[in-house]
Amino acid sequence: QVQFVESGGGLVQPGESLRLSCVASGFIFNNYEMAWYRQAPGKERELVADISKSGEWRNYGVPVRGRFTISRDNVKNMAFLQMNNLKSEDTAVYYCNWRHSATSWGQGTQVTVSA
């Protein structure tokens, strides 16, 4: 079955960095555009960044543009999110999934940015 396992979150101070990883299984990874999403307490889940099947094209939400970088490894069936210059408003649970028709949400990984 389709499965996503996210890791790499943690508690950091503003301005620090984290790298999130996602291991995907149960489907042909390089057939799908991938994305990272996040959900902050009391808010709806939002799209953070997405990447094309080959990794050539990447798009970012306005709040993270210039600070976050999405990437993928089609050999290891993994997606990554490099997060630099983190801000308190980046605090959320982060998930990876398909860019379209997201399904089978994983548990996500908690990112907390606090002084």
C-alpha positions in Angstrom: 0.0 0.0 0.0 1.0 3.6 -0.5 3.0 4.8 2.5 5.0 7.9 3.4 7.3 8.1 6.4 8.6 11.5 7.4 11.5 12.3 9.7 14.0 15.0 10.6 11.9 17.4 12.6 12.8 18.9 15.9 13.0 21.9 18.1 15.2 24.7 16.8 15.7 28.4 17.4 14.8 31.0 14.9 17.4 31.3 12.1 18.5 27.7 12.4 18.0 25.0 9.8 16.5 21.5 9.5 16.4 18.9 6.7 13.3 16.8 6.5 13.3 13.4 4.8 10.5 11.3 3.4 10.6 7.6 2.5 7.9 6.6 0.1 6.7 3.1 -0.8 3.9 1.2 -2.5 4.0 3.1 -5.8 6.3 3.9 -8.7 8.0 7.0 -7.2 9.2 8.6 -10.3 5.7 8.6 -11.8 4.5 11.1 -9.3 5.0 14.8 -8.6 5.8 15.1 -4.9 5.1 17.8 -2.3 5.6 18.8 1.2 2.7 20.1 3.2 2.4 21.4 6.7 -0.3 21.9 9.3 0.0 24.3 12.2 -2.2 24.1 15.3 -5.7 25.3 14.5 -5.0 25.8 10.8 -5.7 23.8 7.7 -3.0 21.8 6.0 -1.2 23.9 3.4 1.1 23.2 0.5 4.7 24.2 1.2 6.6 23.1 -1.9 6.3 20.7 -4.8 8.6 19.1 -7.3 8.2 17.5 -10.7 8.7 13.9 -11.4 12.3 14.4 -12.6 13.1 17.0 -10.1 13.6 19.6 -12.8 10.8 21.9 -11.7 10.1 23.1 -8.2 7.5 25.5 -6.8 7.3 27.1 -3.4 4.6 28.8 -1.3 5.2 32.4 -0.7 5.9 32.1 3.0 8.9 29.8 2.4 10.2 31.0 -0.9 14.0 31.7 -0.7 14.4 29.7 2.5 13.2 26.2 1.7 14.5 23.8 -0.9 12.6 20.7 -2.0 14.5 17.8 -3.7 14.0 14.1 -4.5 16.0 11.0 -5.0 14.2 8.7 -7.5 16.6 5.9 -6.9 16.0 5.8 -3.1 12.3 6.8 -3.4 12.9 9.7 -1.1 11.9 13.4 -0.9 13.6 16.0 1.1 12.9 19.5 2.4 15.9 21.7 3.4 14.6 24.5 5.6 16.9 27.4 6.3 16.4 30.6 8.4 13.5 29.0 10.2 10.9 31.3 11.7 8.4 30.8 14.5 5.6 30.8 11.9 7.1 27.6 10.4 6.1 25.7 13.4 3.9 22.8 12.2 3.7 19.2 11.5 5.2 18.5 8.1 4.0 15.8 5.7 5.1 14.6 2.3 2.6 13.2 -0.2 1.7 13.3 -3.9 1.3 16.8 -5.3 -2.1 15.8 -6.7 -4.7 13.5 -5.2 -2.8 13.2 -1.9 -3.6 10.0 -0.1 -2.6 7.8 2.9 -1.1 10.6 5.0 1.8 9.6 7.2 2.3 10.7 10.8 4.3 13.6 9.7 7.3 15.1 11.6 7.0 18.0 14.1 8.9 21.1 13.5 9.0 23.6 16.4 10.8 26.9 16.0 11.1 28.8 19.3 13.5 30.9 21.2 
